[in-house]
C-alpha cells in the first residue's frame, strides 16, 4: 500500500510539473495585443478583445559597438573655466603626493632635469612632429619628472593632464609615463595647430584651456598661467642652449687628436711644479 501511495504521489507531482512547463511555454509563445478602450487608454493582453486590438511585433535586440567620438577642440564656445570638468577618482597612491606649481616651478626650472624619459620623449615628439626639447621643458615645469605628480586642481602625471582631457585623448592611465607623454604631446600639438604655431598662446591654452585663450586672443591675465608660460619658454631656451653647447663640445672632441687633452693637462701641471721650485 505504501509503495502504491508513493508511486501515485510521484505521478501526480510529475503531472503538475509537465502541466506548468507546457503552460509557461505556451505563454512565452503567445501573441501579444495592444488594445485601446473607449476612453483611449492603452493596455496589453494575450487575447484579442475587439477590432481595436493590434498585434505587437517584438523586434530582436540590436547589439551596438561603442565608438568614441574623436577629439575636437572648439575655441568659439564661451567658458569661464574650461579646465574644470568632472574628475575621475584618483588612485590612493597618487593622492599621497600632491604638488602645487609653486613647489616645482622654482625648484626645477633652469636645470638640466632628468634624462630618464629622454628616449621616449624623443621618439614620441618626432612621431607627432613636435620639438622633443619643448616636450621635455613642459614635463620639467609641469611635474618635475614625477610621473605620480597630482596638482591641487587634479591634473595628473608627467604632463599634468586633467582627467577629462586624458579621457578625450584616450589616456586610460595618466600615471603611466608612456601614455601620459603620448597624450600630452598630441595635446600640445593640437594647441600649436589651433593657434597657428604661436608658442605663447599654445602654452597658455595647454595651461588654462583653448576656449579661454581663443576668446581673449592672448595669454589670459591669470598669474599662474603667465608664470607657467614664462617658465616653460625659459626652460625650453635653456635646453636649446645646452644642446648647442653639447654639439660644440662633441665637435671639438672630434678635432682633438687622441691623447692631446692629457698632454695639455700634464704640461700645465709641470709648469705649476716648476713655478713652486
C-alpha positions as CSV (number, residue, x, y, z in Angstrom):
1,X,0.0,0.0,0.0
2,X,2.8,2.4,0.9
3,X,4.6,1.7,-2.3
4,X,1.4,2.4,-4.3
5,X,0.9,5.7,-2.5
6,X,4.4,6.8,-3.2
7,X,4.0,5.9,-6.9
8,X,0.8,7.9,-7.0
9,X,2.5,10.9,-5.4
10,X,5.3,10.7,-7.9
11,X,2.9,10.5,-10.8
12,X,0.9,13.5,-9.5
13,X,4.0,15.6,-9.0
14,X,5.3,14.8,-12.5
15,X,1.9,15.6,-14.0
16,X,1.9,19.0,-12.2
17,X,5.4,19.8,-13.4
18,X,4.6,18.9,-17.0
19,X,1.5,21.0,-16.9
20,X,3.4,24.0,-15.6
21,X,6.1,23.7,-18.2
22,X,3.5,23.4,-21.0
23,X,1.6,26.5,-19.7
24,X,4.9,28.5,-19.5
25,X,6.0,27.6,-23.0
26,X,2.6,28.4,-24.4
27,X,2.5,31.7,-22.6
28,X,6.0,32.6,-23.9
29,X,4.9,31.7,-27.5
30,X,1.6,33.6,-27.1
31,X,0.9,36.6,-29.3
32,X,0.5,39.9,-27.5
33,X,-2.1,42.5,-28.5
34,X,-2.2,46.3,-27.8
35,X,-5.8,47.3,-27.2
36,X,-7.5,50.7,-26.7
37,X,-10.6,51.2,-24.6
38,X,-13.4,53.6,-25.5
39,X,-11.7,56.2,-23.3
40,X,-8.5,55.9,-25.3
41,X,-6.4,54.1,-22.7
42,X,-3.9,51.5,-24.0
43,X,-3.4,48.1,-22.4
44,X,-1.7,44.8,-23.4
45,X,-3.2,41.4,-23.4
46,X,-2.7,37.9,-25.0
47,X,-6.4,37.8,-26.1
48,X,-7.8,39.9,-29.0
49,X,-10.8,41.5,-27.3
50,X,-12.1,43.6,-30.3
51,X,-11.1,45.1,-33.7
52,X,-9.2,47.9,-32.0
53,X,-6.6,45.4,-30.8
54,X,-3.4,45.3,-32.8
55,X,-0.7,42.6,-32.7
56,X,2.5,43.7,-31.1
57,X,5.7,42.8,-33.1
58,X,8.7,42.2,-30.9
59,X,12.0,43.1,-32.6
60,X,15.2,41.3,-31.8
61,X,17.7,43.2,-29.6
62,X,20.4,45.0,-31.6
63,X,23.9,44.9,-30.2
64,X,25.7,48.1,-30.9
65,X,29.5,48.6,-30.7
66,X,30.5,51.8,-28.9
67,X,32.7,54.0,-31.0
68,X,34.2,57.0,-29.1
69,X,33.9,60.4,-30.7
70,X,37.2,62.0,-32.0
71,X,38.7,64.8,-30.0
72,X,37.5,68.2,-31.4
73,X,38.7,71.4,-29.8
74,X,36.2,74.3,-30.4
75,X,37.7,77.7,-29.4
76,X,34.5,79.5,-30.2
77,X,32.5,78.3,-27.2
78,X,32.5,80.6,-24.2
79,X,33.5,79.1,-20.9
80,X,34.8,80.7,-17.8
81,X,36.9,77.9,-16.6
82,X,37.5,75.2,-19.3
83,X,39.8,73.1,-17.1
84,X,37.1,72.4,-14.5
85,X,35.5,69.1,-15.7
86,X,34.0,66.1,-14.0
87,X,37.1,64.4,-12.5
88,X,37.6,60.7,-12.1
89,X,38.6,59.5,-8.6
90,X,42.4,59.4,-8.2
91,X,44.2,56.3,-7.2
92,X,45.1,56.1,-3.5
93,X,48.8,56.1,-4.2
94,X,48.6,59.3,-6.3
95,X,46.7,61.1,-3.5
96,X,49.6,60.9,-1.2
97,X,51.7,63.2,-3.4
98,X,50.0,66.5,-4.2
99,X,52.3,69.2,-5.7
100,X,51.4,72.8,-6.4
101,X,53.0,74.7,-9.3
102,X,55.0,76.9,-6.9
103,X,56.6,73.8,-5.4
104,X,58.3,72.6,-8.5
105,X,58.5,75.5,-10.9
106,X,61.0,77.3,-8.7
107,X,62.8,74.2,-7.7
108,X,63.3,72.6,-11.1
109,X,63.5,75.4,-13.6
110,X,66.9,76.4,-15.0
111,X,68.4,73.0,-14.6
112,X,69.1,70.0,-16.8
113,X,66.4,67.9,-15.1
114,X,66.1,64.2,-15.5
115,X,67.2,62.2,-18.6
116,X,65.1,59.2,-17.5
117,X,62.4,59.7,-20.2
118,X,64.6,61.3,-22.9
119,X,64.4,58.3,-25.3
120,X,60.6,58.1,-25.2
121,X,60.2,61.9,-25.3
122,X,62.3,62.0,-28.4
123,X,60.6,59.1,-30.2
124,X,57.1,60.4,-29.3
125,X,57.8,64.0,-30.2
126,X,59.4,63.0,-33.6
127,X,56.3,60.8,-34.2
128,X,54.0,63.8,-33.9
129,X,56.3,66.5,-35.4
130,X,57.0,68.4,-32.2
131,X,60.4,69.5,-30.8
132,X,61.4,67.0,-28.1
133,X,63.0,69.8,-26.1
134,X,59.7,71.6,-25.9
135,X,58.0,68.4,-24.6
136,X,60.8,67.9,-22.0
137,X,60.5,71.6,-20.9
138,X,56.8,71.1,-20.4
139,X,57.3,68.0,-18.3
140,X,60.1,69.7,-16.4
141,X,57.8,72.6,-15.4
142,X,54.6,70.6,-15.1
143,X,55.7,67.8,-12.8
144,X,59.5,67.9,-12.3
145,X,59.7,64.5,-14.0
146,X,57.5,62.9,-11.2
147,X,55.1,60.5,-13.1
148,X,52.9,60.3,-9.9
149,X,52.5,64.1,-9.5
150,X,49.0,65.4,-8.9
151,X,48.3,69.2,-8.8
152,X,45.8,70.7,-6.3
153,X,43.4,71.1,-9.3
154,X,43.6,67.3,-10.1
155,X,46.0,67.4,-13.1
156,X,47.8,64.1,-13.3
157,X,51.2,62.6,-14.4
158,X,54.2,63.9,-16.1
159,X,52.4,66.3,-18.4
160,X,49.7,67.1,-15.9
161,X,46.6,66.1,-17.9
162,X,43.2,66.9,-16.4
163,X,41.0,63.8,-16.1
164,X,38.6,64.9,-18.8
165,X,41.4,65.9,-21.1
166,X,43.0,62.5,-20.5
167,X,39.8,60.7,-21.4
168,X,39.4,62.8,-24.6
169,X,42.9,61.8,-25.5
170,X,42.3,58.1,-24.8
171,X,44.9,58.1,-22.0
172,X,43.4,55.5,-19.7
173,X,46.2,55.6,-17.2
174,X,47.6,59.1,-16.8
175,X,50.2,57.9,-14.3
176,X,51.8,55.6,-17.0
177,X,54.7,57.7,-18.3
178,X,54.4,56.5,-21.9
179,X,50.6,57.0,-22.1
180,X,50.9,60.5,-20.5
181,X,53.7,61.7,-22.7
182,X,51.9,60.4,-25.8
183,X,48.7,62.1,-24.8
184,X,50.3,65.3,-23.7
185,X,52.4,65.6,-26.9
186,X,49.3,65.1,-29.0
187,X,47.5,67.8,-27.0
188,X,50.3,70.4,-27.3
189,X,50.5,69.7,-31.0
190,X,46.7,70.3,-31.2
191,X,47.2,73.6,-29.4
192,X,50.1,74.6,-31.8
193,X,47.8,73.9,-34.8
194,X,44.9,75.7,-33.3
195,X,46.9,78.9,-32.5
196,X,48.9,78.7,-35.8
197,X,52.3,77.9,-34.2
198,X,52.2,80.7,-31.6
199,X,54.1,79.1,-28.7
200,X,53.0,81.5,-26.0
201,X,49.3,81.1,-26.9
202,X,49.7,77.4,-27.3
203,X,51.3,77.0,-23.8
204,X,48.6,79.3,-22.3
205,X,45.9,77.1,-23.9
206,X,47.7,74.0,-22.5
207,X,47.5,75.5,-19.0
208,X,44.2,77.5,-19.0
209,X,42.3,75.8,-21.8
210,X,41.9,76.6,-25.5
211,X,38.4,78.1,-25.2
212,X,39.5,80.8,-22.8
213,X,42.6,81.7,-24.8
214,X,40.7,81.6,-28.1
215,X,38.1,84.0,-26.6
216,X,40.6,86.6,-25.3
217,X,43.1,86.2,-28.1
218,X,46.1,86.5,-25.8
219,X,47.7,85.0,-22.7
220,X,45.0,85.3,-20.1
221,X,45.6,87.7,-17.2
222,X,46.0,84.8,-14.8
223,X,49.2,84.9,-12.7
224,X,49.6,81.1,-12.7
225,X,49.2,80.9,-16.5
226,X,51.5,83.8,-17.2
227,X,54.1,82.4,-14.8
228,X,53.7,79.0,-16.4
229,X,54.3,80.3,-20.0
230,X,57.3,82.3,-18.9
231,X,58.8,79.3,-17.1
232,X,58.3,76.8,-19.9
233,X,59.8,79.1,-22.6
234,X,62.7,79.9,-20.3
235,X,63.3,76.2,-19.7
236,X,62.9,75.4,-23.4
237,X,65.5,78.1,-24.3
238,X,67.8,76.6,-21.6
239,X,67.6,73.2,-23.2
240,X,68.2,74.5,-26.7
241,X,71.3,76.5,-25.5
242,X,72.7,73.4,-23.7
243,X,72.1,71.3,-26.8
244,X,74.2,73.7,-28.9
245,X,77.0,73.7,-26.3
246,X,77.0,69.9,-26.3
247,X,77.3,69.9,-30.1
248,X,80.3,72.3,-29.9
249,X,81.9,70.1,-27.3
250,X,81.4,67.0,-29.4
251,X,82.9,68.7,-32.5
252,X,86.0,69.9,-30.5
253,X,86.4,66.4,-29.2
254,X,86.4,65.0,-32.7
255,X,89.0,67.6,-33.9
256,X,91.3,67.0,-31.0
257,X,93.9,64.2,-31.5
258,X,93.9,61.2,-29.3
259,X,95.8,61.9,-26.0
260,X,96.1,65.7,-26.8
261,X,93.9,66.6,-23.8
262,X,96.1,64.6,-21.4
263,X,99.3,66.2,-22.7
264,X,97.9,69.7,-22.1
265,X,97.0,68.8,-18.5
266,X,100.4,67.3,-17.9
267,X,102.2,70.4,-19.3
268,X,100.1,72.7,-17.1
269,X,100.9,70.6,-14.0
270,X,104.6,70.7,-14.9
271,X,104.6,74.5,-15.1
272,X,102.9,74.8,-11.7
273,X,105.6,72.5,-10.2
274,X,108.4,74.5,-11.8
275,X,106.9,77.8,-10.6
276,X,106.9,76.5,-7.0
277,X,110.5,75.4,-7.2
